[in-house]
Amino acid sequence: MAAVISASMLSKHYGDLKAVDQVSLEVEEGSLFGLLGPNGSGKTTMIRMLTGQVRPTSGSGSVLGIDVIAHPVRVRQQIGIIPEQEAPPSFLTAEEYLAFVGKVRNIPAAKEKADWWFEFLEFPEKRDVLCKDLSRGTRQKLMFAQAFLHHPVLALIDEPLINFDPVMQKTVKGYLKEFVRDGGTVFLSTHILEIAEEICSEVAIIHHGRLVHTGPVAGILGQQKHLADFFLEVVGKGTHA
């Protein structure tokens, strides 16, 4: 299958801090790809570079064949994005925010699609509540809805389940699996290894900004190891793949 995400020697430095250091990886179409790493390992910076929100210090990257450095806005037009910090505009209601997303993206029947998401994620009673007054979990539901409102072929998600209770986690995991079965691709970052083991087909592990492992989850489980145990072994070694 074709690669929908490609990074070659991608780096981001902040002074002497190498947040991401020469990372190369490819994500194939139809993958549910997990980027794993401890807090501060470079996961969020990697997603921000791939979505054109942060300009790399060096290296190159493409998403759906679009150069993330030359055409960052085009990248964001084509994909769904859920940032680590859920931050819908505080002065809009939940319904107004999804209506705004619908207008910006020129989504046909945006209201009907928004209604579906309010019901699916079980927060229709919050549609008239200002975003600033929503709980963190409800704001995350809203950000999830906006990312998939236009039916993208690719979604990049930073810590997608961290503010959800177990019932909503099950709902969202089921949706992501179905999204991939229907031909979509998901690139998500997380430090919750049990979730990655359950839903991801491929994983990459990043530590101190460097890529230390990439490969299929099935290969790890085939060694009679849980992903968490493998992760701790790889991160503990501090070696580079």
C-alpha positions in Angstrom: 0.0 0.0 0.0 1.0 3.6 -0.5 2.4 5.7 2.3 0.0 8.4 3.4 2.6 9.9 5.9 6.3 10.0 5.2 9.0 11.6 7.3 12.7 11.7 6.4 15.3 12.8 8.9 12.7 15.1 10.5 14.0 17.3 13.3 12.9 20.1 15.5 15.3 21.9 17.8 14.6 24.6 20.4 18.0 26.0 21.1 20.1 23.1 22.5 16.9 21.0 23.1 16.4 18.4 20.3 12.6 17.8 20.7 12.6 15.6 17.6 15.9 14.4 16.2 16.3 12.9 12.7 13.1 10.8 12.7 12.3 8.8 9.5 9.1 6.8 9.2 6.3 5.9 6.9 2.6 5.2 7.6 0.8 3.1 5.1 -2.7 3.6 3.9 -5.2 1.7 6.0 -3.0 1.6 9.1 -4.0 2.4 12.7 -0.5 3.6 13.6 0.6 4.4 17.1 3.4 6.8 18.0 4.4 5.8 21.5 6.8 7.4 24.0 7.2 8.7 27.5 6.0 12.2 28.4 8.3 14.7 26.7 9.7 12.3 24.2 8.7 14.3 21.1 5.3 12.8 20.2 3.3 16.1 20.2 6.1 17.9 18.3 6.1 15.2 15.7 2.4 15.5 15.1 2.6 19.3 15.0 5.2 19.1 12.3 3.3 16.6 10.3 0.2 18.7 10.4 2.1 21.9 9.4 1.6 23.6 12.8 5.3 23.7 13.6 8.0 24.2 11.0 10.8 21.5 11.2 14.4 22.6 11.8 15.5 20.2 9.2 14.4 17.2 7.2 11.2 16.7 5.2 7.8 15.3 5.5 4.7 14.7 3.4 1.1 13.9 4.2 -1.2 12.5 1.5 1.6 13.5 -0.9 1.6 17.1 0.2 4.8 18.7 1.5 4.2 19.8 5.1 6.7 22.6 4.9 5.7 24.1 1.5 1.9 23.6 1.9 0.9 23.4 5.6 -2.6 24.8 5.1 -3.3 22.3 2.3 -2.3 19.5 4.6 -4.7 20.7 7.3 -7.5 21.1 4.8 -7.3 17.4 3.8 -7.0 15.7 7.2 -8.6 15.5 10.6 -6.7 16.8 13.6 -7.2 16.3 17.3 -4.6 18.3 19.4 -3.4 17.2 22.8 -5.1 20.1 24.5 -8.7 20.3 23.7 -9.4 24.0 23.0 -12.5 24.9 21.0 -13.3 28.7 21.0 -14.5 29.7 24.4 -17.1 32.2 23.1 -19.0 29.7 20.9 -21.4 27.0 22.0 -20.7 23.5 21.0 -23.2 23.6 18.2 -21.9 26.9 16.9 -18.4 25.5 16.9 -19.4 22.6 14.7 -21.3 24.9 12.5 -18.2 27.1 12.1 -16.1 24.0 11.2 -18.8 23.1 8.6 -18.6 26.5 7.0 -14.8 26.7 7.0 -14.5 23.2 5.4 -17.5 23.7 3.1 -19.1 20.5 4.4 -22.4 19.5 2.8 -25.2 18.8 5.2 -22.9 19.9 8.1 -25.8 20.3 10.6 -27.1 16.8 10.0 -23.5 15.5 10.4 -23.1 17.5 13.6 -26.4 16.2 15.0 -25.1 12.6 14.4 -22.0 13.3 16.4 -23.9 14.9 19.3 -25.9 11.7 19.5 -23.1 9.2 18.8 -20.8 10.7 21.5 -23.7 11.2 23.9 -23.7 14.9 24.5 -26.8 16.4 22.8 -27.7 18.3 25.9 -24.5 20.2 25.7 -25.0 21.7 22.2 -26.1 25.1 23.6 -23.4 25.3 26.3 -20.5 27.7 25.8 -17.2 25.8 25.1 -15.6 27.5 28.1 -18.2 25.9 30.4 -17.8 22.3 29.1 -16.0 19.7 31.1 -12.7 18.4 29.7 -14.2 15.2 28.6 -17.0 17.0 26.7 -14.5 19.3 25.1 -12.6 16.3 23.9 -15.9 14.8 22.5 -16.4 18.1 20.6 -12.8 18.1 19.2 -13.2 14.5 18.1 -16.4 15.4 16.3 -14.8 18.3 14.5 -11.9 16.2 13.3 -14.2 13.7 11.6 -17.0 16.0 10.6 -15.8 16.2 7.0 -15.1 12.4 6.7 -11.3 12.7 6.1 -9.3 9.8 4.8 -6.6 10.5 7.4 -6.7 11.6 11.0 -3.8 12.6 13.2 -4.7 12.4 16.9 -2.7 13.4 20.0 -3.7 11.4 23.1 -7.3 10.6 21.8 -8.7 8.9 24.9 -7.0 10.5 27.9 -10.1 12.5 29.1 -12.7 9.8 28.3 -14.3 7.5 30.8 -14.2 3.7 30.1 -17.6 3.7 28.4 -16.7 6.5 26.0 -13.2 5.0 25.4 -14.9 1.8 24.2 -17.1 3.8 21.8 -14.3 5.8 20.4 -12.0 2.8 20.0 -14.8 1.1 18.1 -15.2 4.1 15.9 -11.5 4.3 15.1 -11.4 0.6 14.2 -14.4 0.9 11.9 -12.9 4.0 10.3 -9.8 2.1 9.4 -11.8 -1.0 8.2 -13.7 1.4 5.9 -10.4 2.6 4.3 -9.3 5.4 6.5 -5.9 5.8 8.2 -5.2 6.9 11.8 -1.9 8.2 13.2 -2.2 8.6 16.9 0.2 9.4 19.7 -0.3 8.0 23.2 1.5 6.9 26.3 -1.3 4.5 27.3 0.2 1.3 26.1 -2.8 -0.9 26.7 -4.8 1.1 24.3 -2.1 1.0 21.6 -1.9 -2.8 22.0 -5.6 -3.2 21.6 -6.2 -1.0 18.6 -3.0 -0.3 16.7 -1.7 -2.4 13.8 1.8 -0.7 13.7 3.7 1.3 16.3 6.8 3.5 16.5 8.5 4.2 19.8 10.2 7.6 20.3 12.5 8.4 23.2 14.4 11.6 23.8 13.4 12.7 20.4 14.9 9.7 18.6 13.1 6.8 17.0 14.0 3.6 18.8 11.6 1.1 17.3 9.1 0.7 14.5 7.1 -2.3 13.4 3.8 -4.3 13.6 2.2 -4.9 16.9 1.6 -8.5 15.9 5.3 -9.1 15.8 5.7 -8.0 19.4 2.7 -10.1 20.6 4.1 -13.0 18.6 7.1 -12.9 21.0 4.7 -13.7 23.8 5.2 -10.2 25.2 2.8 -7.4 26.0 3.5 -4.1 24.4 4.1 -2.5 27.7 6.9 -4.9 28.6 8.4 -4.5 25.1 8.2 -0.7 25.4 10.0 -0.7 28.8 12.7 -3.0 27.4 13.3 -0.7 24.3 13.1 2.6 26.2 15.3 1.2 28.9 18.1 0.3 26.5 18.3 3.8 25.1 19.5 2.4 21.8 18.4 3.7 18.4 16.8 1.5 15.7 
